[in-house]
């Protein structure tokens, strides 16, 4: 059985990815021609015959509901993030693919050392490990790398250094992307995924950093209204600031398509040519929607009349607020990823009616 390593597995996107990986067939992941590793000499308290995924995260994540959902799975092995590389070195055969989603994703965190350790330093270690052992790598970057959006949203490598992020989170992601471009040695295939505004099930642990669909659902069911920020610019009316909202199921689908591309290239079953073995890819819908439309879709999914209240944007957010985001999907489409995204209405309806009403 082949092994996929997933970091940040107890996080929002990581949890959704893990769930899908565990129910995907080898054929769906391009693993049908990968030989079964021989684990007969491996003794580390692990039933290797049942492994399909090695997961890692911060130790405090074990207290989250997301972690408990997979705690009893015979196909999942949890390893603390600081022990991951030594654990992998002791395996008789190396993983087929590493998907690196682990990071501090807080846009309001002000301690640069947190980002230096978790987002930049650790990702550099993952990159180095994949390069050393010739393991394909998919890692999470962010649309926060694009700053205020005035310079556009091009994921082309030659445009990488022209952007200035608005917060330390975005800067840490951009710093790694720039670092990656300067490396002479790379993983055999790599993709840096620049996520736009993601919403969906299993994000509740993020608290204030969870999506407005999550918070809007809670507000609407408790008070009958949803609060949105007033505009901080004359260019947009209150609630008419626009974002590229993407449902987490679409993130998962695209990641698994890219996983298959990585594995097929590793096995010599792909004709896809990637300059310097990899590229950055915007992962959004390519469609803009207003916050007002998002709120109205939440009310519609609940069968409630729309009732929106506008509140003043906090000062710590106003100076780093993106009023416009929209993914340029030309790079994603250029490598044959033709995935059709959920519309905002479809995604919000599914999230609210299939998950939030169940506390997910």
N, C-alpha and C positions, 0 to 999 in steps of 0.2 A: 504494500500500500504506500502510495506517495505521500509526502508530508508538505503541508503548507503552513508557514509561520505567519501568524497575525498578531501584530502589536496593537495596543489600545483596544483590546478585544472586549473590554467591559464598558467602553464608551458608546456613544450614540450610534455612529456609523459602524464601528467595529462590531457591536452586537448584531446589527442587521446583516452585516457581511458574514459573520460566523454562522448565523442561523441558515443562511442560504448555502454556504459552502457545505454544511453538514447534510443537506438534502439534495445536493447536486451529484449527478452521476459522473464517473470518470470521463465519459465521452464529452459531457458538457464543458469540462474544464480542460479538454485536450490531453487527458492523462491516459488514454486507452493504450498507448504504446510505451508507457513508462514502466520499467521493470520494478518488481516488488523488492524492496530492500531486505537484506538478510540481517535480522536482529538477534541471531542466536547468541552472540557474544555480548549483548547489551544487557546490563543489569543495573537499573537505577530506580527500582520501584515502579516500573512502567511496563504495562502490557503492550509491547510494541506492535503486536499483530493487529491491535484495534485502533492504532493512531491514524488519524487523518489530518489533525490540526494541532500544532503547538501554539498556545496563546500566551501572551504576556501583557502586563499592565502594572500600574503602580500598586503597591501592597494595600493601600487604603481602599482601592476599588473593589476589593473582595467583600466589602460590606454593602455594596450596591445590589439592588434587586437584579440587575442585569447579570451580575456574576453568578448569582444563585440559580439562574435559569439553566446554566450549563454545567453546574458543579458535579452532577452525577453521570455525565456522558462518558462512555467508555472510548469515545473517539476524540476526546479533547484532553490535552495535557497542559496544565497551567504551570508556568515558570515565572518567578519574579523577574522584573525587567532588568535588574542589576546582575542577575545570574544567567541571563539568556545566552550570551555568547559562549561562555564556558560550557553550558549545557549542550549547545549545538556542536561545539568542537568535539564533545565526547560521543556523539552519535556515530554509528558505524557507517552511515551514509548521510550526505547532506540534504537539506530540504530541496524541493523542486522549485519553490517560489517563496519570496517573502513579501507580504503586504504590510507596509508600515503606516499605521494610522495613529499611533501613540503620540500625543503632544499635549501641551497646555494650550487650550483653545480659547481661553478667556481674553476678550478684547479690552477688559478694564484692569487686568493685572498690571501692576506698576513695578514689579521687581524684575529687573533685567536678568538677574542671575537664574531665575526660574526658566526663562526662555533660552538662555545660553546653555543650560544643562539639558533640558528636556527636548527642545525643538531643534537647536542647532547641533550641539555636541553629540547627542544620542543618535541623531539622524546621520551624522558623519560616520559614526561607528557602524551603523547598519549598512551604509553605502560601502565602507571599507570591507566589511565582512562579505557582502555579496560580490564585491569585486574579487576578493581573494579566492572565493570558492566557486566563482562563475555561476552565481544564483541570480536569476532575474528579480528585479525590484519594482514594485509599485508603491509609491509613497504619497501621502497627503500634503499638498501645498495648499494654497488658499487664494481666493479672489481678493483677499485683503492686501495682497501684494501690489494691487493696482492703485492704491491710494484713493484720491477723491474722484477718479475716473475721467478727469479732464484730458488725460493722455491716451484714453481708449483702453481696450481690454485685449490686446494682442498677446497671445501666448508664444509667439515666435521667439526663439532664443536670442536673436539680435536685438530684440526690444527689452530684454529682461532688466538691464541696468538703468533704463530711463525712468523707472517708476520710483516714487517715494511713498512708503506706507504711512498710514495715519496713526498707527498704534504699535506697541511693542510686539504684539502677536504677529501682525502683518509683516513687520520688519524682520522678525526671526524666520519667517517662511521665505521671505525674499532673500535674506542673507544666505540661507542654505541653497536656494536655487542658483544664486550667483556663484557660490562656492562650487556647486556641482559642475557648472559649465567650465570651470577652470581645471578640472581634474583630467589628467592625461589617461588615467586608467579608470574604467567604468564597469559596472555590471554588464553582462552580455546583452541584456535588454532592460531599459528603465523608462518609467513614466512618472512624471510629477503632476499630480492631479490638482488643479486649481478649482476647488469647490466654490460654488456661489452660495446663495442663501438656502440652506438645507433644512427641511422640516420633516417630521415623521415620528413614528412609534419608537418608544424606548429612549426618549430624550429627557424625561422628567428629572433625572438626577442632575441636570445641568443648571437647575435653578433659574436665576435671572438671565443666564445665557441660552436658555431654551428658546425655541422659535415663538413668533407671535401667534401662530396657530395654537400652540399649546397654551400659552397664557390667555389668548383670546377665548378659547374654550372655557377655561376656568372662570374668567370674568363674566362671560355670557351666561353660564349656568348658575353662577352665584348671585349676580346683580342684574342680569338682563341687559347689560351694555358692555361695550369694549372700549378701552381707552387707547388712543393713539397719540403719538407726539405731534405737537404743532410743528409746522414747517419752520426751519431756521434760515430760510432764504425766500426772497420775493419771487424766485423762479418757479416755485411750486406752492400750490394751495395746501392747506392742512390735510394730511393724509394722502396727498397725491404724489409724494415722493415715490420713485419707482425702483423696484429691485427685480432681479432674476431669481425667482423662487423655484427650487427643485425638490421634488419629493424623494425621500431617501431610497425608495424602491428603485428609482432610476439610477441613483448613485451605485447601488449594489449591482444592478444589471450591467452597467458600463464597466465596472471594475472586473466583473467576471468575464466579460468579453475580452478585456485587456489581459486578464490572467491567461486566457486561452491563447492569445497572440504570443505572450511571453513564453509559454510552454512549447508552443509549436515552433517558435524560433529556436528554442533550446534544443529541440529534437530534430532540427533540420527540416521541418515540415512546412516552412513558410518562405514565401518569396518576398516578403515585406522588407524593404531596405530602410533603415533608420540612421540618419547621420549621427555619428558618434554614439550609436547604439540606443539613443533614446530621445525623448522630447517632453516638453510640458504640454498639458492638455487642459483646456477649459472644460469644466463639467458643470454646465448650467443648461437651461432650456433654449437660450437664445431669444427668449421672449420676456418683455417687461410687463409687470403688473403693479398697480398701486397698492399701498397699504389699505386704502379704503375698500378695494376689491377683495383683498384677502379677508378683511373683517366681515364683509357682506357674505362671502362664501361660507364662513364659519356659522353665521346666523342661519343661512339657508340650510346647511347640513343639519342644524339643530331644529329646524322648523320654527324659528323665532323671528320676529320682526327686527330689522336692523336698527341699532341704537348706538351711535358712536359719539364718544366724548373726547375732545382734544385737550391734551395737557402739555405744559411747558417741558421742553427737552432739558434734562439735567446738564449742567455745565460740563461735567466730565465726559459727556457723550457728544455734545454739540460741536466741539472742535475736531472731532474725528469721525463725523457722521458721513456716510456715503448716501447721497441723495439719489444716485443713479448707478445701477450696475446692469450689465447685459453681456452675457458670454458670447464671444466670437467663436463659433463652432467649426471654423474652416479646418483647423488642424485635426480635430477629432474625426470629421467626415473624410479627410484626406487619407486616413489609414483604414477606411472601410467600415467605420462604426456608424451604422445608420439607425441606431435605436430611436424609436418614437417615444417621446416623453409624455408623461401625464400632463394634462392641462392643470392650471391652478384649481379649477373647479373639481376636476376628477381627483386630484391628490388630496385636497382638503376634505372632500366628502368621504373618501376612503379612510383617511386618518381619523377623522372625527367619529364616523359611524362604525368602523371596525375595530378601532383601537382605544381612542380616548374615552369612549363610553364604558370601556372595560378597565380603565385605569392604566392603560399602556401608553 
